[in-house]
Amino acid sequence: MTKDLTCCLAKDTVNLAAQSMKAQDVGGVPVIDSHDTKKLVGIVTDRDLALKVVAEGLDPRQTRIEQVMARNLVMCRLHDDLQLALDAMSQRQLRRIPVVDDQGRLVGIIAQADVATRLEEPEATGKVVKQISRPSKRAA
């Protein structure tokens, strides 16, 4: 799990989210209710920006993250078994899954890159990455 995350607020512009993704070299940014409470309310990805902002001709300096972020999140709890997160990522084809504490506060994220570089089980890693990356029915 990556713990030191850059987060955005729902009222921030998508331009700020894109700049954060570029600076951190990540494909998604968690969206929280405030920097004090860090309650997870959504996630915005580079794909969201491409399809919901650029493709729709919206102005990234005027469009708010809340307009394009995913709200129905699959997440795991801090003390969940790793396999639970890996199974969720595989079954739902998720490249990242937020990790929250018992109060719903963001504490980290498990990304496909974390699985590929930190899981010391090559067969399990290959299986998860293959499942996450398989062509989806949505893309057809």
VEXVEX-886946 format. One record per residue (C-alpha): residue in one letter; x, y, z; residue number from 1. Coordinates in steps of 0.001 Angstrom, whole numbers. Each point is the difference from the previous one (the first is absolute). Layout:
N
> A, X, Y, Z, NUM
...
This chain:
140
> M, 0, 0, 0, 1
> T, 1156, 3505, -756, 2
> K, -566, 2172, 3069, 3
> D, 1248, 3471, -890, 4
> L, -2746, 1103, -2384, 5
> T, -823, 3200, -1760, 6
> C, -3733, 605, 293, 7
> C, -2448, 2474, -1461, 8
> L, -3256, 1460, 1205, 9
> A, -3243, -411, -1941, 10
> K, -182, 3788, -576, 11
> D, 3520, 137, -1499, 12
> T, 310, 371, -3763, 13
> V, 878, -2938, -2212, 14
> N, 3010, 2029, -1108, 15
> L, 1344, -260, 3559, 16
> A, -648, -3759, 3, 17
> A, 1836, -376, -3309, 18
> Q, 2948, 2030, 1298, 19
> S, 95, -2180, 3144, 20
> M, -22, -3181, -2094, 21
> K, 2835, 1341, -2144, 22
> A, 2100, 1086, 2989, 23
> Q, -468, -3330, 1793, 24
> D, 127, -2124, -3176, 25
> V, -3265, -1763, 880, 26
> G, -3153, -838, -1923, 27
> G, -2506, 840, 2700, 28
> V, -496, 2348, 2929, 29
> P, -2228, -708, 3001, 30
> V, -2613, 2658, 739, 31
> I, -601, 842, 3659, 32
> D, -2531, 2172, 1808, 33
> S, 2684, 2118, 1695, 34
> H, 3715, -121, 695, 35
> D, -772, -163, 3729, 36
> T, -2362, -2979, 70, 37
> K, 1235, -1763, -3175, 38
> K, -3315, -1800, -431, 39
> L, 30, -1652, -3410, 40
> V, -2814, 1219, -2268, 41
> G, 1232, -1026, -3442, 42
> I, 2869, -543, -2377, 43
> V, 880, 1687, -3273, 44
> T, 2177, -1705, -2592, 45
> D, 1834, 1016, -3119, 46
> R, -2649, -1943, -1917, 47
> D, -2742, 2116, 1632, 48
> L, 1807, 3120, -1138, 49
> A, 441, -1276, -3547, 50
> L, -3556, -1271, -485, 51
> K, -2072, 2364, 2136, 52
> V, 1905, 3241, -443, 53
> V, 2166, 10, -3120, 54
> A, -2311, -2115, -2182, 55
> E, -2998, 2091, 1076, 56
> G, 1796, 3279, -687, 57
> L, -225, 1254, 3582, 58
> D, 2386, 2615, 1372, 59
> P, 2305, -1713, 2530, 60
> R, 534, 3304, 1817, 61
> Q, -3742, 392, 553, 62
> T, -1141, -3604, 425, 63
> R, -107, -1251, 3587, 64
> I, 1235, -3457, 958, 65
> E, -3412, -809, 1509, 66
> Q, -1458, 190, -3530, 67
> V, 2157, -2841, -1332, 68
> M, 1204, -2085, 2968, 69
> A, -1115, -3538, 749, 70
> R, -2135, -114, 3143, 71
> N, -961, -3668, 320, 72
> L, 3363, -1262, 1095, 73
> V, 1302, -3438, 719, 74
> M, 2334, 363, 2951, 75
> C, 1523, -2077, 2720, 76
> R, 592, 558, 3678, 77
> L, 3420, 444, 1528, 78
> H, -65, -3392, 1738, 79
> D, -1546, -2004, -2861, 80
> D, 1942, -2931, -1354, 81
> L, 2059, 919, -3070, 82
> Q, -1648, -2776, -1983, 83
> L, -3377, 1730, 430, 84
> A, 1390, 3112, -1704, 85
> L, 1694, -2012, -2748, 86
> D, -3217, -1947, -664, 87
> A, -2004, 3232, -222, 88
> M, 2530, 1505, -2392, 89
> S, -75, -3122, -2196, 90
> Q, -3775, -469, -24, 91
> R, -825, 3668, -607, 92
> Q, 3012, 736, -2245, 93
> L, 1189, 2792, 2279, 94
> R, 3476, 1410, -406, 95
> R, -180, 1561, 3452, 96
> I, -1952, -542, 3197, 97
> P, -111, 2523, 2853, 98
> V, 657, -1143, 3556, 99
> V, -1986, 1626, 2815, 100
> D, -40, -304, 3780, 101
> D, -3082, -903, 2026, 102
> Q, -1257, 3614, -207, 103
> G, 262, 103, -3794, 104
> R, 3130, 2173, 31, 105
> L, 2431, -574, -2823, 106
> V, 3235, -1623, 1180, 107
> G, 1458, -1278, -3264, 108
> I, -551, -1548, -3392, 109
> I, 950, -3293, -1580, 110
> A, 793, 500, -3673, 111
> Q, 757, -2520, -2717, 112
> A, 3581, 1293, 84, 113
> D, 203, -820, 3731, 114
> V, -1101, -3557, -741, 115
> A, 2496, -345, -2834, 116
> T, 2977, 1401, 1895, 117
> R, -610, -999, 3627, 118
> L, -1780, -3337, 31, 119
> E, 2699, -2632, 183, 120
> E, -2139, -2712, -1567, 121
> P, 535, 78, -3780, 122
> E, -2898, -2342, -830, 123
> A, -2475, 1965, 2137, 124
> T, 1280, 3279, -1417, 125
> G, -349, -1244, -3568, 126
> K, -3526, -1251, 630, 127
> V, -1174, 3285, 1530, 128
> V, 1592, 2167, -2697, 129
> K, -1428, -2241, -2736, 130
> Q, -3523, 166, 1479, 131
> I, 136, 3779, 482, 132
> S, 1254, 518, -3554, 133
> R, -2337, -2358, -1871, 134
> P, -2252, 1610, -2614, 135
> S, -3261, 1020, 1590, 136
> K, -3477, -114, -1465, 137
> R, -244, 3763, 644, 138
> A, 2851, 731, -2398, 139
> A, -1606, -1890, -2898, 140
